[in-house]
């Protein structure tokens, strides 16, 4: 049923739409403040819902922040999913372009995602680290499917470490880019692409 507010009819959100609304509010708050300084009451107030309804979706603050982190991780993985049969060098530019487009469009969520490792809660940190591990596996799988690198690349400790380091480098670059906007998106894309190809070489 719709609610009437000031003569205007407001559509009741579906369960999924409400959940997305709450996660979007959470992403903004967690991107602006450390985990311990965000209160669940703030989320409920901004979203104009009762605390009881929010707790219906997310039983604890830990569950809520973990859902924010997982949401952003899923978005990033979908946007940068490898394309079978296309060489890594060709995919890299397109994948980074999609990734940076996401970073710009969802800056609050991106910052919130990368604040998770600094959260005091061990479970939240584990969610974040699992998400980074999924990104790492995705890149290694794309390298393994490329004849230039071959299947054996996934088993090489030096390559795994290089990819892990590159993800940390790309994160640092993107967070600084959001803060200062000193480079264009194309410049950031090319910088990150050169960095990965350089360590793999």
N, C-alpha and C positions, 0 to 999 in steps of 0.2 A: 504494500500500500504506500502511496506517496504522501509526503507531509506537505502541509500548506504553510508557507512562510511569507508573511507580508503580501498576501494576495497571489504569490507565485507558487506553482506546484514544483516540489523538488522530488525527483525520482529516488526511490529507495535503492541503494546500491546492492548488487548481488554479493554473495559471500566472497567470490574471487575479487570483485572490484573493491570491496571493503578491505580485504587483506592487502591488496596492492596499494591502496591509499595509505594504510597504516605503515607499510614498509617504506613507502616514499617519504613519509614524515620522519620515520626513524633514520633513514639514510641521511637526511638533511641534518638532524640533530647530532647524530654520531659523527658526522663529518666536521661539525663545528666545535664539538666538545669531547673531551676524553670520556671513556665508557662510564667511569664512576660518577661523572657530573651530569649524566643524562638521567632524568627521572621519568618513569613510566606515566606519571600524571601529566607531564608536559605533552607527551604524545597524544594522550586522550583529549587533552584540552585543545590542542591544535587541530586534531581530526574531528573535534566536536562529537565525541562518543563517550560513553561512560567507561570508567575503569573496568567495570565488570565485563563489558563487551570486549574490551581489549584483551583482558585475561582469558576470555573465552577462546580467542584466536591463538594467543601466546601465553601459556601458563606462568612463565617467569620472564624477567628481563633478559636472562641468559638465552632463553628460547627465542626471544624477540630479536636480539642482536645477531644470534646465529642465523636466523632466517634472513635478515638483511644481508649478511655476508654471503650466504648461499645464493640468494637472488642475484647479487652482483656477479658472483662467480659464474653462474649459469649463463648470464647475459654475455660475459666476455668469451666464454668457451664457444657459445653459439656463433658469435660474430667472427671469431677467428678460426673456425673449424677448417681443417685442411681439405683441399679439393683433390680427390683421387686422380692420379695420372698427370697432374700438373707439376712441373719441376719446382723444387723448394724456392729457388731463386726468383721464379716468377710469382710464386704465392706470397713471398715475404712482403713485397711492396703492397699488394692488395690486402693482405692480412693486417699489416700495420696501419694501413689507411682506415680500415674498418675499426680497428682497435682505438685509434686516436679519435675517430669520429665518436665512438662510444664515450671515451674519456671526456670530450668536450660536452657532449649532450647530457651525460650523467655524472657531472663532476662531483656532486654530493655523494652519490653512491660509490664512486671510485675512491674518494677520500675515506669514506666510512669503511669500505672493504679493507683498505690498507692501514687503518687504525686498529684493526682487530688484533694484530700481533702484539700491540702494546697494551691490550686490555688485561686487567688483572685476573680475569677468569680463565682457567686452564682449558675448559671445554670450548670456549670461544676461540682461543688461540689454535686449538686443534682443528676446528672447522676451517679457519683461515689457512693453516698449513696444508690441509687436505686439498683445498682449492688450488693452492700454488702447485702442489704435486700433480694435480690433474692437468694444469697448463703445461707443466714440464713434460708429462707423458704425451700430450697432444703434439708438442713440437718434436719430440724424439720419434714418434710414430710417423710424422710427415717426413723426417729425415730418412728413416729406415725404408720408406716406400720409394725414395728417390734413388735412381741408379747411380747418381754421382756419389752418394754416401753409402747406401746399401744396408741390408738388415742388421749387419754386425754392429752398426753404430749404436744401437740401443744398449748393448752390453758394455760399451766402453765407458769406464769411470771418468776419463778426462772429458768426454763429450757431455756426459750427464752434468758434471760439475760446471762446464762452460755454459750450458743452457741455463742452469740454476743461477749462475752469476749474471747472465744476460737478462734474465727476468728481473733480478734485483736492480740492475742498471736501468732497465727500461722503466721500472716503477719510479725510481728516483728522478729520472729525466721528466717523466710525465707529471709527477707531483710538483716539481719545480716549474715546469711549463705552465701548469694551471695557476701557479702563484704569481709568476712574473710576465708570462706571455711575451717573452723576448724573442722567441723564434716563431716562424710560421709553422703550420701543421706539416707542410711538405718538408721543411728543414728538420723537424723532429723525426719524421718518418725516415728520412734518408740517414740521419745520424744513427738511429737504432738499427736500421738495416745494415749499415756498414759495420756496426759493432758486432752483430751476430756473425756475419760472413767473415769478419776478421778473426774472431776466436775460433771459428770452425776451420779456417785455413791454417 
